[in-house]
């Protein structure tokens, strides 16, 4: 009972409950939602596996967005960076119909991720060094990024016929689950390792709460902000690899489209305040899975892709209202009145 009360008061309570409610709804109203099947070669497939597969790139994006939002910033350029990363890797590998790579795949992947880091570093330079507001600085790359991707692909969809490229988001022989799930897991473990073994989390939180106080405490605020945006670009670069491998092509118009909104929503749903400060990596991961579950649910119910952003926008507004200071004050007053009433009842029983 104590452990249940402790969990109810933790930051993961609302994200987990939201995910469970969605899963329960799907189990009741979507046929075969919870069913899992195994192919002859040992591969697992089903709607749950599809959700995890599609949420892997969003999980990675949410990791980078978590640190950005924790510093009281925002990165609305990650979707465009995904498009640039996808364009780079597909352009280097090439769309030759004979299935031969023009550039070694490992080198193409490395270049794609490095381009993502450079994009993040550009955002970090504008925010940390030149003190441009984060939403304005990242809006520049959001606006220009897809144009850059279009230039790289010459306005065409580059289809990659090189078979090993599909394994980035596909299933390796003998493996039951797609590779991109393991990539997302490695990224989560990397962040957890950095949080547990270094002081990065404390520095990010300090900058988000009060950058002036953090500077007086000896923290290099400029460097922290720069690295946070560079890491967000790194996450977007990895997501670009996954997204392009899923369709085995680079589509500059649609790759990463609206993913910045999904990443922000995942972080907010995970309990991280959009005003910055304390953050929850585990909550962001659960939030990303919840967003993908919501997307799958809407498609299963016949909601079109054009209408889906409206549902997500409403969810963002609701979360912001819940996180607002006025809502928190109302909740605190409610808890105080309940505690006072409970204490009064105990006093009467004692008499």
ZITA-V435443 format. One record per residue. RES is the residue in one letter. SS is DSSP state (H for helix, E for strand, - for the rest). OMEGA is omega in radians with two decimals (NA if undefined). BURIAL is b if it has 9 or more other C-alpha atoms within 8 Angstrom, else e. Layout:
res=RES ss=SS omega=OMEGA burial=BURIAL
res=RES ss=SS omega=OMEGA burial=BURIAL
This chain:
res=X ss=- omega=3.12 burial=e
res=X ss=H omega=3.14 burial=e
res=X ss=H omega=3.11 burial=e
res=X ss=H omega=3.10 burial=e
res=X ss=H omega=3.13 burial=e
res=X ss=H omega=3.12 burial=e
res=X ss=H omega=3.14 burial=b
res=X ss=H omega=3.13 burial=e
res=X ss=- omega=-3.10 burial=e
res=X ss=- omega=-3.12 burial=e
res=X ss=- omega=-3.09 burial=b
res=X ss=H omega=-3.03 burial=b
res=X ss=H omega=-3.10 burial=b
res=X ss=H omega=3.09 burial=b
res=X ss=H omega=-3.13 burial=b
res=X ss=H omega=3.13 burial=b
res=X ss=H omega=3.13 burial=e
res=X ss=H omega=3.13 burial=b
res=X ss=H omega=-3.14 burial=b
res=X ss=H omega=3.11 burial=e
res=X ss=H omega=3.11 burial=e
res=X ss=H omega=3.14 burial=b
res=X ss=H omega=3.12 burial=b
res=X ss=H omega=3.11 burial=e
res=X ss=H omega=3.13 burial=b
res=X ss=H omega=3.13 burial=b
res=X ss=H omega=-3.11 burial=b
res=X ss=H omega=-2.95 burial=e
res=X ss=H omega=3.12 burial=e
res=X ss=- omega=-3.09 burial=b
res=X ss=- omega=3.05 burial=e
res=X ss=- omega=-3.07 burial=e
res=X ss=- omega=-3.07 burial=b
res=X ss=- omega=-3.08 burial=e
res=X ss=- omega=3.08 burial=e
res=X ss=- omega=3.14 burial=b
res=X ss=E omega=-3.11 burial=e
res=X ss=E omega=3.11 burial=b
res=X ss=- omega=-3.12 burial=e
res=X ss=- omega=3.13 burial=e
res=X ss=- omega=3.03 burial=e
res=X ss=- omega=-3.14 burial=b
res=X ss=- omega=3.06 burial=b
res=X ss=E omega=3.03 burial=b
res=X ss=E omega=-3.07 burial=b
res=X ss=- omega=-3.11 burial=b
res=X ss=H omega=3.14 burial=b
res=X ss=H omega=3.11 burial=b
res=X ss=H omega=3.10 burial=b
res=X ss=H omega=3.13 burial=b
res=X ss=H omega=3.14 burial=b
res=X ss=H omega=-3.14 burial=b
res=X ss=H omega=-3.11 burial=b
res=X ss=H omega=-3.11 burial=b
res=X ss=H omega=-3.06 burial=b
res=X ss=H omega=3.14 burial=b
res=X ss=H omega=3.10 burial=b
res=X ss=H omega=3.07 burial=b
res=X ss=H omega=-3.12 burial=b
res=X ss=H omega=3.09 burial=b
res=X ss=H omega=-3.12 burial=b
res=X ss=H omega=3.10 burial=b
res=X ss=H omega=3.12 burial=b
res=X ss=H omega=-3.13 burial=b
res=X ss=H omega=3.13 burial=b
res=X ss=H omega=-3.13 burial=b
res=X ss=H omega=3.12 burial=b
res=X ss=H omega=-3.13 burial=b
res=X ss=H omega=3.13 burial=b
res=X ss=H omega=3.09 burial=b
res=X ss=- omega=-3.10 burial=b
res=X ss=- omega=3.13 burial=b
res=X ss=- omega=3.11 burial=b
res=X ss=- omega=3.10 burial=b
res=X ss=- omega=-3.12 burial=b
res=X ss=- omega=-3.12 burial=b
res=X ss=- omega=-3.00 burial=b
res=X ss=H omega=3.10 burial=b
res=X ss=H omega=3.11 burial=b
res=X ss=H omega=3.11 burial=b
res=X ss=H omega=3.04 burial=b
res=X ss=H omega=3.13 burial=b
res=X ss=H omega=3.13 burial=b
res=X ss=H omega=-3.14 burial=b
res=X ss=H omega=3.12 burial=b
res=X ss=H omega=-3.13 burial=b
res=X ss=H omega=-3.11 burial=b
res=X ss=H omega=-3.07 burial=b
res=X ss=H omega=-3.14 burial=b
res=X ss=H omega=3.12 burial=b
res=X ss=H omega=-3.11 burial=b
res=X ss=H omega=3.12 burial=b
res=X ss=H omega=3.07 burial=b
res=X ss=- omega=-3.12 burial=b
res=X ss=- omega=-3.13 burial=b
res=X ss=- omega=-3.11 burial=b
res=X ss=- omega=3.14 burial=e
res=X ss=- omega=3.07 burial=e
res=X ss=- omega=3.13 burial=b
res=X ss=- omega=-3.14 burial=e
res=X ss=- omega=3.10 burial=b
res=X ss=- omega=3.09 burial=e
res=X ss=- omega=3.08 burial=b
res=X ss=- omega=-3.00 burial=e
res=X ss=H omega=-3.14 burial=b
res=X ss=H omega=3.13 burial=e
res=X ss=H omega=3.12 burial=e
res=X ss=H omega=3.11 burial=b
res=X ss=H omega=3.13 burial=b
res=X ss=H omega=3.13 burial=e
res=X ss=H omega=-3.14 burial=b
res=X ss=H omega=3.13 burial=b
res=X ss=H omega=3.13 burial=b
res=X ss=H omega=3.07 burial=b
res=X ss=H omega=3.07 burial=b
res=X ss=H omega=3.12 burial=b
res=X ss=H omega=3.12 burial=b
res=X ss=H omega=3.10 burial=b
res=X ss=H omega=3.10 burial=b
res=X ss=H omega=3.11 burial=b
res=X ss=H omega=3.08 burial=b
res=X ss=H omega=3.08 burial=b
res=X ss=H omega=-3.13 burial=b
res=X ss=H omega=3.11 burial=b
res=X ss=H omega=-3.14 burial=b
res=X ss=H omega=-3.08 burial=b
res=X ss=H omega=-3.00 burial=b
res=X ss=H omega=-3.02 burial=b
res=X ss=H omega=-3.06 burial=e
res=X ss=- omega=3.02 burial=e
res=X ss=- omega=3.05 burial=e
res=X ss=- omega=3.12 burial=b
res=X ss=- omega=-3.02 burial=e
res=X ss=H omega=-3.09 burial=b
res=X ss=H omega=3.12 burial=b
res=X ss=H omega=-3.11 burial=e
res=X ss=H omega=-3.12 burial=b
res=X ss=H omega=3.06 burial=b
res=X ss=H omega=3.12 burial=b
res=X ss=H omega=-3.13 burial=b
res=X ss=H omega=3.09 burial=b
res=X ss=H omega=-3.11 burial=b
res=X ss=H omega=-3.06 burial=b
res=X ss=H omega=-3.00 burial=e
res=X ss=H omega=-3.12 burial=b
res=X ss=H omega=3.04 burial=b
res=X ss=H omega=3.08 burial=e
res=X ss=H omega=3.12 burial=b
res=X ss=H omega=3.10 burial=b
res=X ss=H omega=3.11 burial=b
res=X ss=H omega=-3.12 burial=e
res=X ss=H omega=-3.11 burial=b
res=X ss=H omega=-3.11 burial=b
res=X ss=- omega=3.09 burial=e
res=X ss=- omega=-3.11 burial=e
res=X ss=- omega=2.99 burial=e
res=X ss=- omega=-3.11 burial=b
res=X ss=E omega=3.11 burial=b
res=X ss=E omega=-3.10 burial=b
res=X ss=- omega=3.14 burial=b
res=X ss=- omega=-3.14 burial=b
res=X ss=- omega=-2.95 burial=b
res=X ss=H omega=-3.13 burial=e
res=X ss=H omega=3.14 burial=e
res=X ss=H omega=-3.14 burial=b
res=X ss=H omega=-3.11 burial=b
res=X ss=H omega=3.12 burial=b
res=X ss=H omega=3.09 burial=b
res=X ss=- omega=-3.14 burial=b
res=X ss=- omega=-3.10 burial=b
res=X ss=- omega=3.07 burial=b
res=X ss=- omega=3.12 burial=e
res=X ss=- omega=3.13 burial=e
res=X ss=- omega=3.14 burial=e
res=X ss=- omega=-3.12 burial=b
res=X ss=- omega=-3.04 burial=e
res=X ss=- omega=3.14 burial=b
res=X ss=- omega=-3.09 burial=b
res=X ss=H omega=-3.07 burial=b
res=X ss=H omega=3.04 burial=b
res=X ss=H omega=3.13 burial=b
res=X ss=H omega=3.07 burial=e
res=X ss=H omega=3.11 burial=b
res=X ss=H omega=3.12 burial=b
res=X ss=H omega=3.11 burial=e
res=X ss=H omega=3.11 burial=e
res=X ss=H omega=3.10 burial=b
res=X ss=H omega=3.12 burial=b
res=X ss=H omega=3.09 burial=e
res=X ss=H omega=3.14 burial=e
res=X ss=H omega=3.12 burial=b
res=X ss=H omega=3.11 burial=e
res=X ss=H omega=3.13 burial=b
res=X ss=H omega=-3.14 burial=b
res=X ss=H omega=-3.05 burial=b
res=X ss=H omega=-2.99 burial=e
res=X ss=H omega=-3.14 burial=e
res=X ss=- omega=3.12 burial=e
res=X ss=- omega=-3.08 burial=b
res=X ss=H omega=-3.13 burial=e
res=X ss=H omega=3.12 burial=b
res=X ss=H omega=3.12 burial=e
res=X ss=H omega=-3.13 burial=b
res=X ss=H omega=-3.13 burial=b
res=X ss=H omega=-3.14 burial=b
res=X ss=H omega=3.12 burial=b
res=X ss=H omega=-3.14 burial=b
res=X ss=H omega=-3.12 burial=b
res=X ss=H omega=-3.11 burial=b
res=X ss=- omega=-3.09 burial=e
res=X ss=H omega=3.13 burial=b
res=X ss=H omega=3.10 burial=e
res=X ss=H omega=3.11 burial=e
res=X ss=H omega=3.13 burial=b
res=X ss=H omega=3.11 burial=b
res=X ss=H omega=3.12 burial=e
res=X ss=- omega=3.07 burial=e
res=X ss=- omega=3.13 burial=e
res=X ss=- omega=3.09 burial=e
res=X ss=- omega=-3.04 burial=e
res=X ss=H omega=-3.13 burial=b
res=X ss=H omega=-3.14 burial=e
res=X ss=H omega=3.13 burial=e
res=X ss=H omega=3.14 burial=b
res=X ss=H omega=3.13 burial=b
res=X ss=H omega=-3.12 burial=b
res=X ss=H omega=3.14 burial=b
res=X ss=H omega=3.14 burial=b
res=X ss=H omega=3.07 burial=b
res=X ss=H omega=3.11 burial=b
res=X ss=H omega=3.07 burial=b
res=X ss=H omega=3.07 burial=b
res=X ss=H omega=3.08 burial=b
res=X ss=H omega=3.12 burial=b
res=X ss=H omega=3.11 burial=b
res=X ss=H omega=3.09 burial=b
res=X ss=H omega=3.10 burial=b
res=X ss=H omega=3.11 burial=b
res=X ss=H omega=3.09 burial=b
res=X ss=H omega=3.06 burial=b
res=X ss=H omega=-3.10 burial=b
res=X ss=H omega=-3.09 burial=b
res=X ss=H omega=3.14 burial=b
res=X ss=H omega=3.12 burial=b
res=X ss=H omega=3.13 burial=b
res=X ss=H omega=-3.13 burial=b
res=X ss=H omega=3.14 burial=e
res=X ss=- omega=-3.11 burial=b
res=X ss=E omega=3.04 burial=b
res=X ss=E omega=3.11 burial=b
res=X ss=- omega=-3.02 burial=b
res=X ss=- omega=-3.12 burial=b
res=X ss=- omega=-2.99 burial=e
res=X ss=- omega=-3.13 burial=e
res=X ss=- omega=3.11 burial=b
res=X ss=- omega=-3.08 burial=b
res=X ss=- omega=3.14 burial=b
res=X ss=- omega=3.14 burial=e
res=X ss=H omega=3.10 burial=b
res=X ss=H omega=3.11 burial=b
res=X ss=H omega=3.12 burial=e
res=X ss=H omega=-3.14 burial=b
res=X ss=H omega=3.11 burial=b
res=X ss=H omega=3.13 burial=b
res=X ss=H omega=3.12 burial=b
res=X ss=H omega=3.13 burial=b
res=X ss=H omega=3.13 burial=b
res=X ss=H omega=3.11 burial=b
res=X ss=H omega=3.12 burial=b
res=X ss=- omega=3.05 burial=b
res=X ss=- omega=3.11 burial=b
res=X ss=- omega=-3.14 burial=b
res=X ss=- omega=3.11 burial=b
res=X ss=- omega=3.09 burial=b
res=X ss=- omega=3.10 burial=e
res=X ss=- omega=3.14 burial=b
res=X ss=- omega=-3.08 burial=b
res=X ss=- omega=-3.11 burial=b
res=X ss=- omega=-3.06 burial=b
res=X ss=- omega=-3.12 burial=b
res=X ss=H omega=3.13 burial=b
res=X ss=H omega=3.10 burial=e
res=X ss=H omega=3.12 burial=b
res=X ss=H omega=3.11 burial=b
res=X ss=H omega=3.11 burial=b
res=X ss=H omega=3.11 burial=b
res=X ss=H omega=3.12 burial=b
res=X ss=H omega=3.10 burial=b
res=X ss=H omega=3.12 burial=b
res=X ss=H omega=3.13 burial=b
res=X ss=H omega=3.12 burial=b
res=X ss=H omega=3.07 burial=b
res=X ss=H omega=3.09 burial=b
res=X ss=H omega=3.11 burial=b
res=X ss=H omega=3.12 burial=b
res=X ss=H omega=3.13 burial=b
res=X ss=H omega=-3.13 burial=b
res=X ss=H omega=3.10 burial=b
res=X ss=H omega=3.14 burial=b
res=X ss=H omega=-3.14 burial=e
res=X ss=- omega=3.07 burial=e
res=X ss=- omega=3.09 burial=e
res=X ss=- omega=-3.10 burial=b
res=X ss=- omega=-3.14 burial=e
res=X ss=H omega=3.13 burial=e
res=X ss=H omega=-3.11 burial=e
res=X ss=H omega=-3.05 burial=e
res=X ss=H omega=3.11 burial=b
res=X ss=H omega=3.11 burial=e
res=X ss=H omega=3.12 burial=e
res=X ss=H omega=-3.13 burial=e
res=X ss=H omega=3.11 burial=b
res=X ss=H omega=3.09 burial=e
res=X ss=H omega=3.12 burial=e
res=X ss=H omega=3.10 burial=b
res=X ss=H omega=3.14 burial=b
res=X ss=H omega=-3.14 burial=e
res=X ss=H omega=-3.14 burial=e
res=X ss=H omega=3.12 burial=b
res=X ss=H omega=3.11 burial=b
res=X ss=H omega=3.13 burial=e
res=X ss=H omega=-3.10 burial=e
res=X ss=H omega=-3.08 burial=b
res=X ss=- omega=-3.10 burial=e
res=X ss=H omega=-3.13 burial=e
res=X ss=H omega=3.12 burial=e
res=X ss=H omega=3.11 burial=b
res=X ss=H omega=3.10 burial=b
res=X ss=H omega=3.10 burial=e
res=X ss=H omega=3.12 burial=e
res=X ss=H omega=3.12 burial=e
res=X ss=H omega=3.10 burial=e
res=X ss=H omega=3.11 burial=e
res=X ss=H omega=3.12 burial=e
res=X ss=H omega=3.14 burial=e
res=X ss=H omega=3.12 burial=e
res=X ss=H omega=3.14 burial=e
res=X ss=H omega=3.11 burial=e
res=X ss=H omega=3.13 burial=e
res=X ss=H omega=3.12 burial=e
res=X ss=H omega=3.12 burial=e
res=X ss=H omega=3.12 burial=e
res=X ss=H omega=3.10 burial=e
res=X ss=H omega=3.10 burial=e
res=X ss=H omega=3.10 burial=e
res=X ss=H omega=3.13 burial=e
res=X ss=H omega=3.12 burial=e
res=X ss=H omega=3.12 burial=e
res=X ss=H omega=-3.14 burial=e
res=X ss=H omega=3.11 burial=e
res=X ss=- omega=NA burial=e
